[in-house]
Amino acid sequence: MSRNILVAYFSASGVTGRVAREIAEATGAELYEIRPAQPYTPADLDWTNKKSRSSVEMNDPACRPAIAGELPEMDKYDTVFLGFPIWWYVQPRIVDTFLEACDVSGKTIIPFATSGGSGVEGAARALQGAYPQAQWKPGKLLGGAGAAAWARGAVNA
């Protein structure tokens, strides 16, 4: 596989991280974790509490949580697998922080998501609409087996 692939992911509970590592191993990609400057606590992730950090962020489309650490050198990559959990039917706001901080112009981006019940379609539409400078491939909801085979197929499609 090509060495110009990046798997960038945000994982609040570890589920998306597990899938991201499987995709990176299957495709020979480099791995980049989108880590929040202020880590999320279990209370922050309580979607049933309208005052929790995640609820407040997701209710503000302009919210852009800060990212910890250095950003990847995007000019090294042609293809980016972009992983995240589904929050309120779309990507968490920190994914928007990442995309706005990195130049994704002309990059092929393949979204993948994990979720307890929501699909990836709403997030895929939101991302394509907000970042049209990238070339988007269809996204996939992953969680169980099959991530490696899907990723190899997505790269070769």
N, C-alpha and C positions, 0 to 999 in steps of 0.2 A: 504494500500500500504506500501511497504517497506520504511524504513527511511534511507536507504543507497543510495539514489538517489540524485544527484546534477544536477541542471540546471545552467550551466555556459553560459553567453551570453555577446556579445558585441552589443550595440545598438547606432548607431550614431544619429538617429532622434527620437527614442522612439518607433518605430513600432516593432522592434525585442524584446524590453523590455516588451511590452504589451503581446506579444505571450509567452515569457518566463514565465511571471507571471501566465498566464493561465495554462501552462504546469505544473509548480511547484504546483499550487493549485490542479490540477487534479490528480497528482501523489503523493502528500505528500512530495515532494522533497524540499531540501534546495535550496536557490537561491543565486547565486554569479554573480555580474556584473563585467565584464572585463572592467575596466575603464582605459583610457589612462592617463598617467602621465601629459601629455599636452592635455587638452580637444580639440576636433575638433571644429573649428568655421565654420559657413556657407561657408566662402571663402575656408577653407581647404577641404571642401567636394565637391567643384565645379569640377565635373568630366570633364567638357568641357574645363577647363583650364589645359593645360599640365604642368604648373608650380605649381598647387595647391598641398598642402601637400598630399592629398590622391592619386593624380596622380603620384607624385614622389615616394611615398611608393610602390604603386602597380607596378611601372615599375622597381623596384629593388627587385628581389626575396629574397635577403638576408636581407632586411630591417626588423627590429624587434622593433617596437615602444615600449617604456617602459610602464609598467602597474603601476597604482597608487595603493597604499595600499597593504595589506597582501594577499597572495595567499591562497586558501582553503587547508585544510589538506586532501589531496587526499586519504590517507590510510583509511579514513572513508567511502569512497564510492566505490560501485561496478559498478554502472551505472551512466553515465554522458550524459545528453542531452546537446548538444553544439550548441548554436544559434548565428547567425550572419546575417547581410545583405550581399547580393551578390555584390561584387565589381569586375568588370572586369572578370566576370564569375567564380570567385573563392572566397574564404574566405579572409577578410581583413588581412593584415599582423599581426595585433595585436593578432589575433586568433593563429597564429603560435607562437608568443611570449608566450602566455598562455600555449600551448601544450608543448613547449620546456622547460618551467620553472616548469611544474608539471610532476610527474611520472605517466604516463597513461598506463604503462605496465600492461597488463591483464585486464584493465578496458573495460567494454562494453560502447562504445560511439555511441550515436544516434544523428547525426547532423540534425538540422533544420535551415531553412533560410527564409528570407523575401527578396522580390525583386520586382521591378517595371516591370520586363519583362524577366529576365534570370531564368533558371532552377537551381536546386541544384546539378545536376549530375556532372558538372565539378568540383565543390568544393568537392563533396564526393570522386571522383577519386583522386584529388590532396591530400586530407587529408589521405586517405588510403595508398597512395603511400609514403607519407612523414612520416607517423607515424604507421608503420606496427606492432609495439609492442602492440597496442590496438586491441580490437575486435570490428570491425565496423559493425553496422546495417545500413540498407538502410536509406538514408536521405529523408527529406520531405520539400517541399516549402510550407510555411504557410503564412497566412496573414489575411484571413477572418475567418469565423466560422470553427469549426472542430478541432482546435488544441488540445483541452482537450481529445476528443474521440480518436484521433490519438495517443496521448501520452500514454493513458492507454493501448491501443492495442499494441504499440511498446514495452512497458515494459513487457507485458505478452506474447509476441511472442517468 
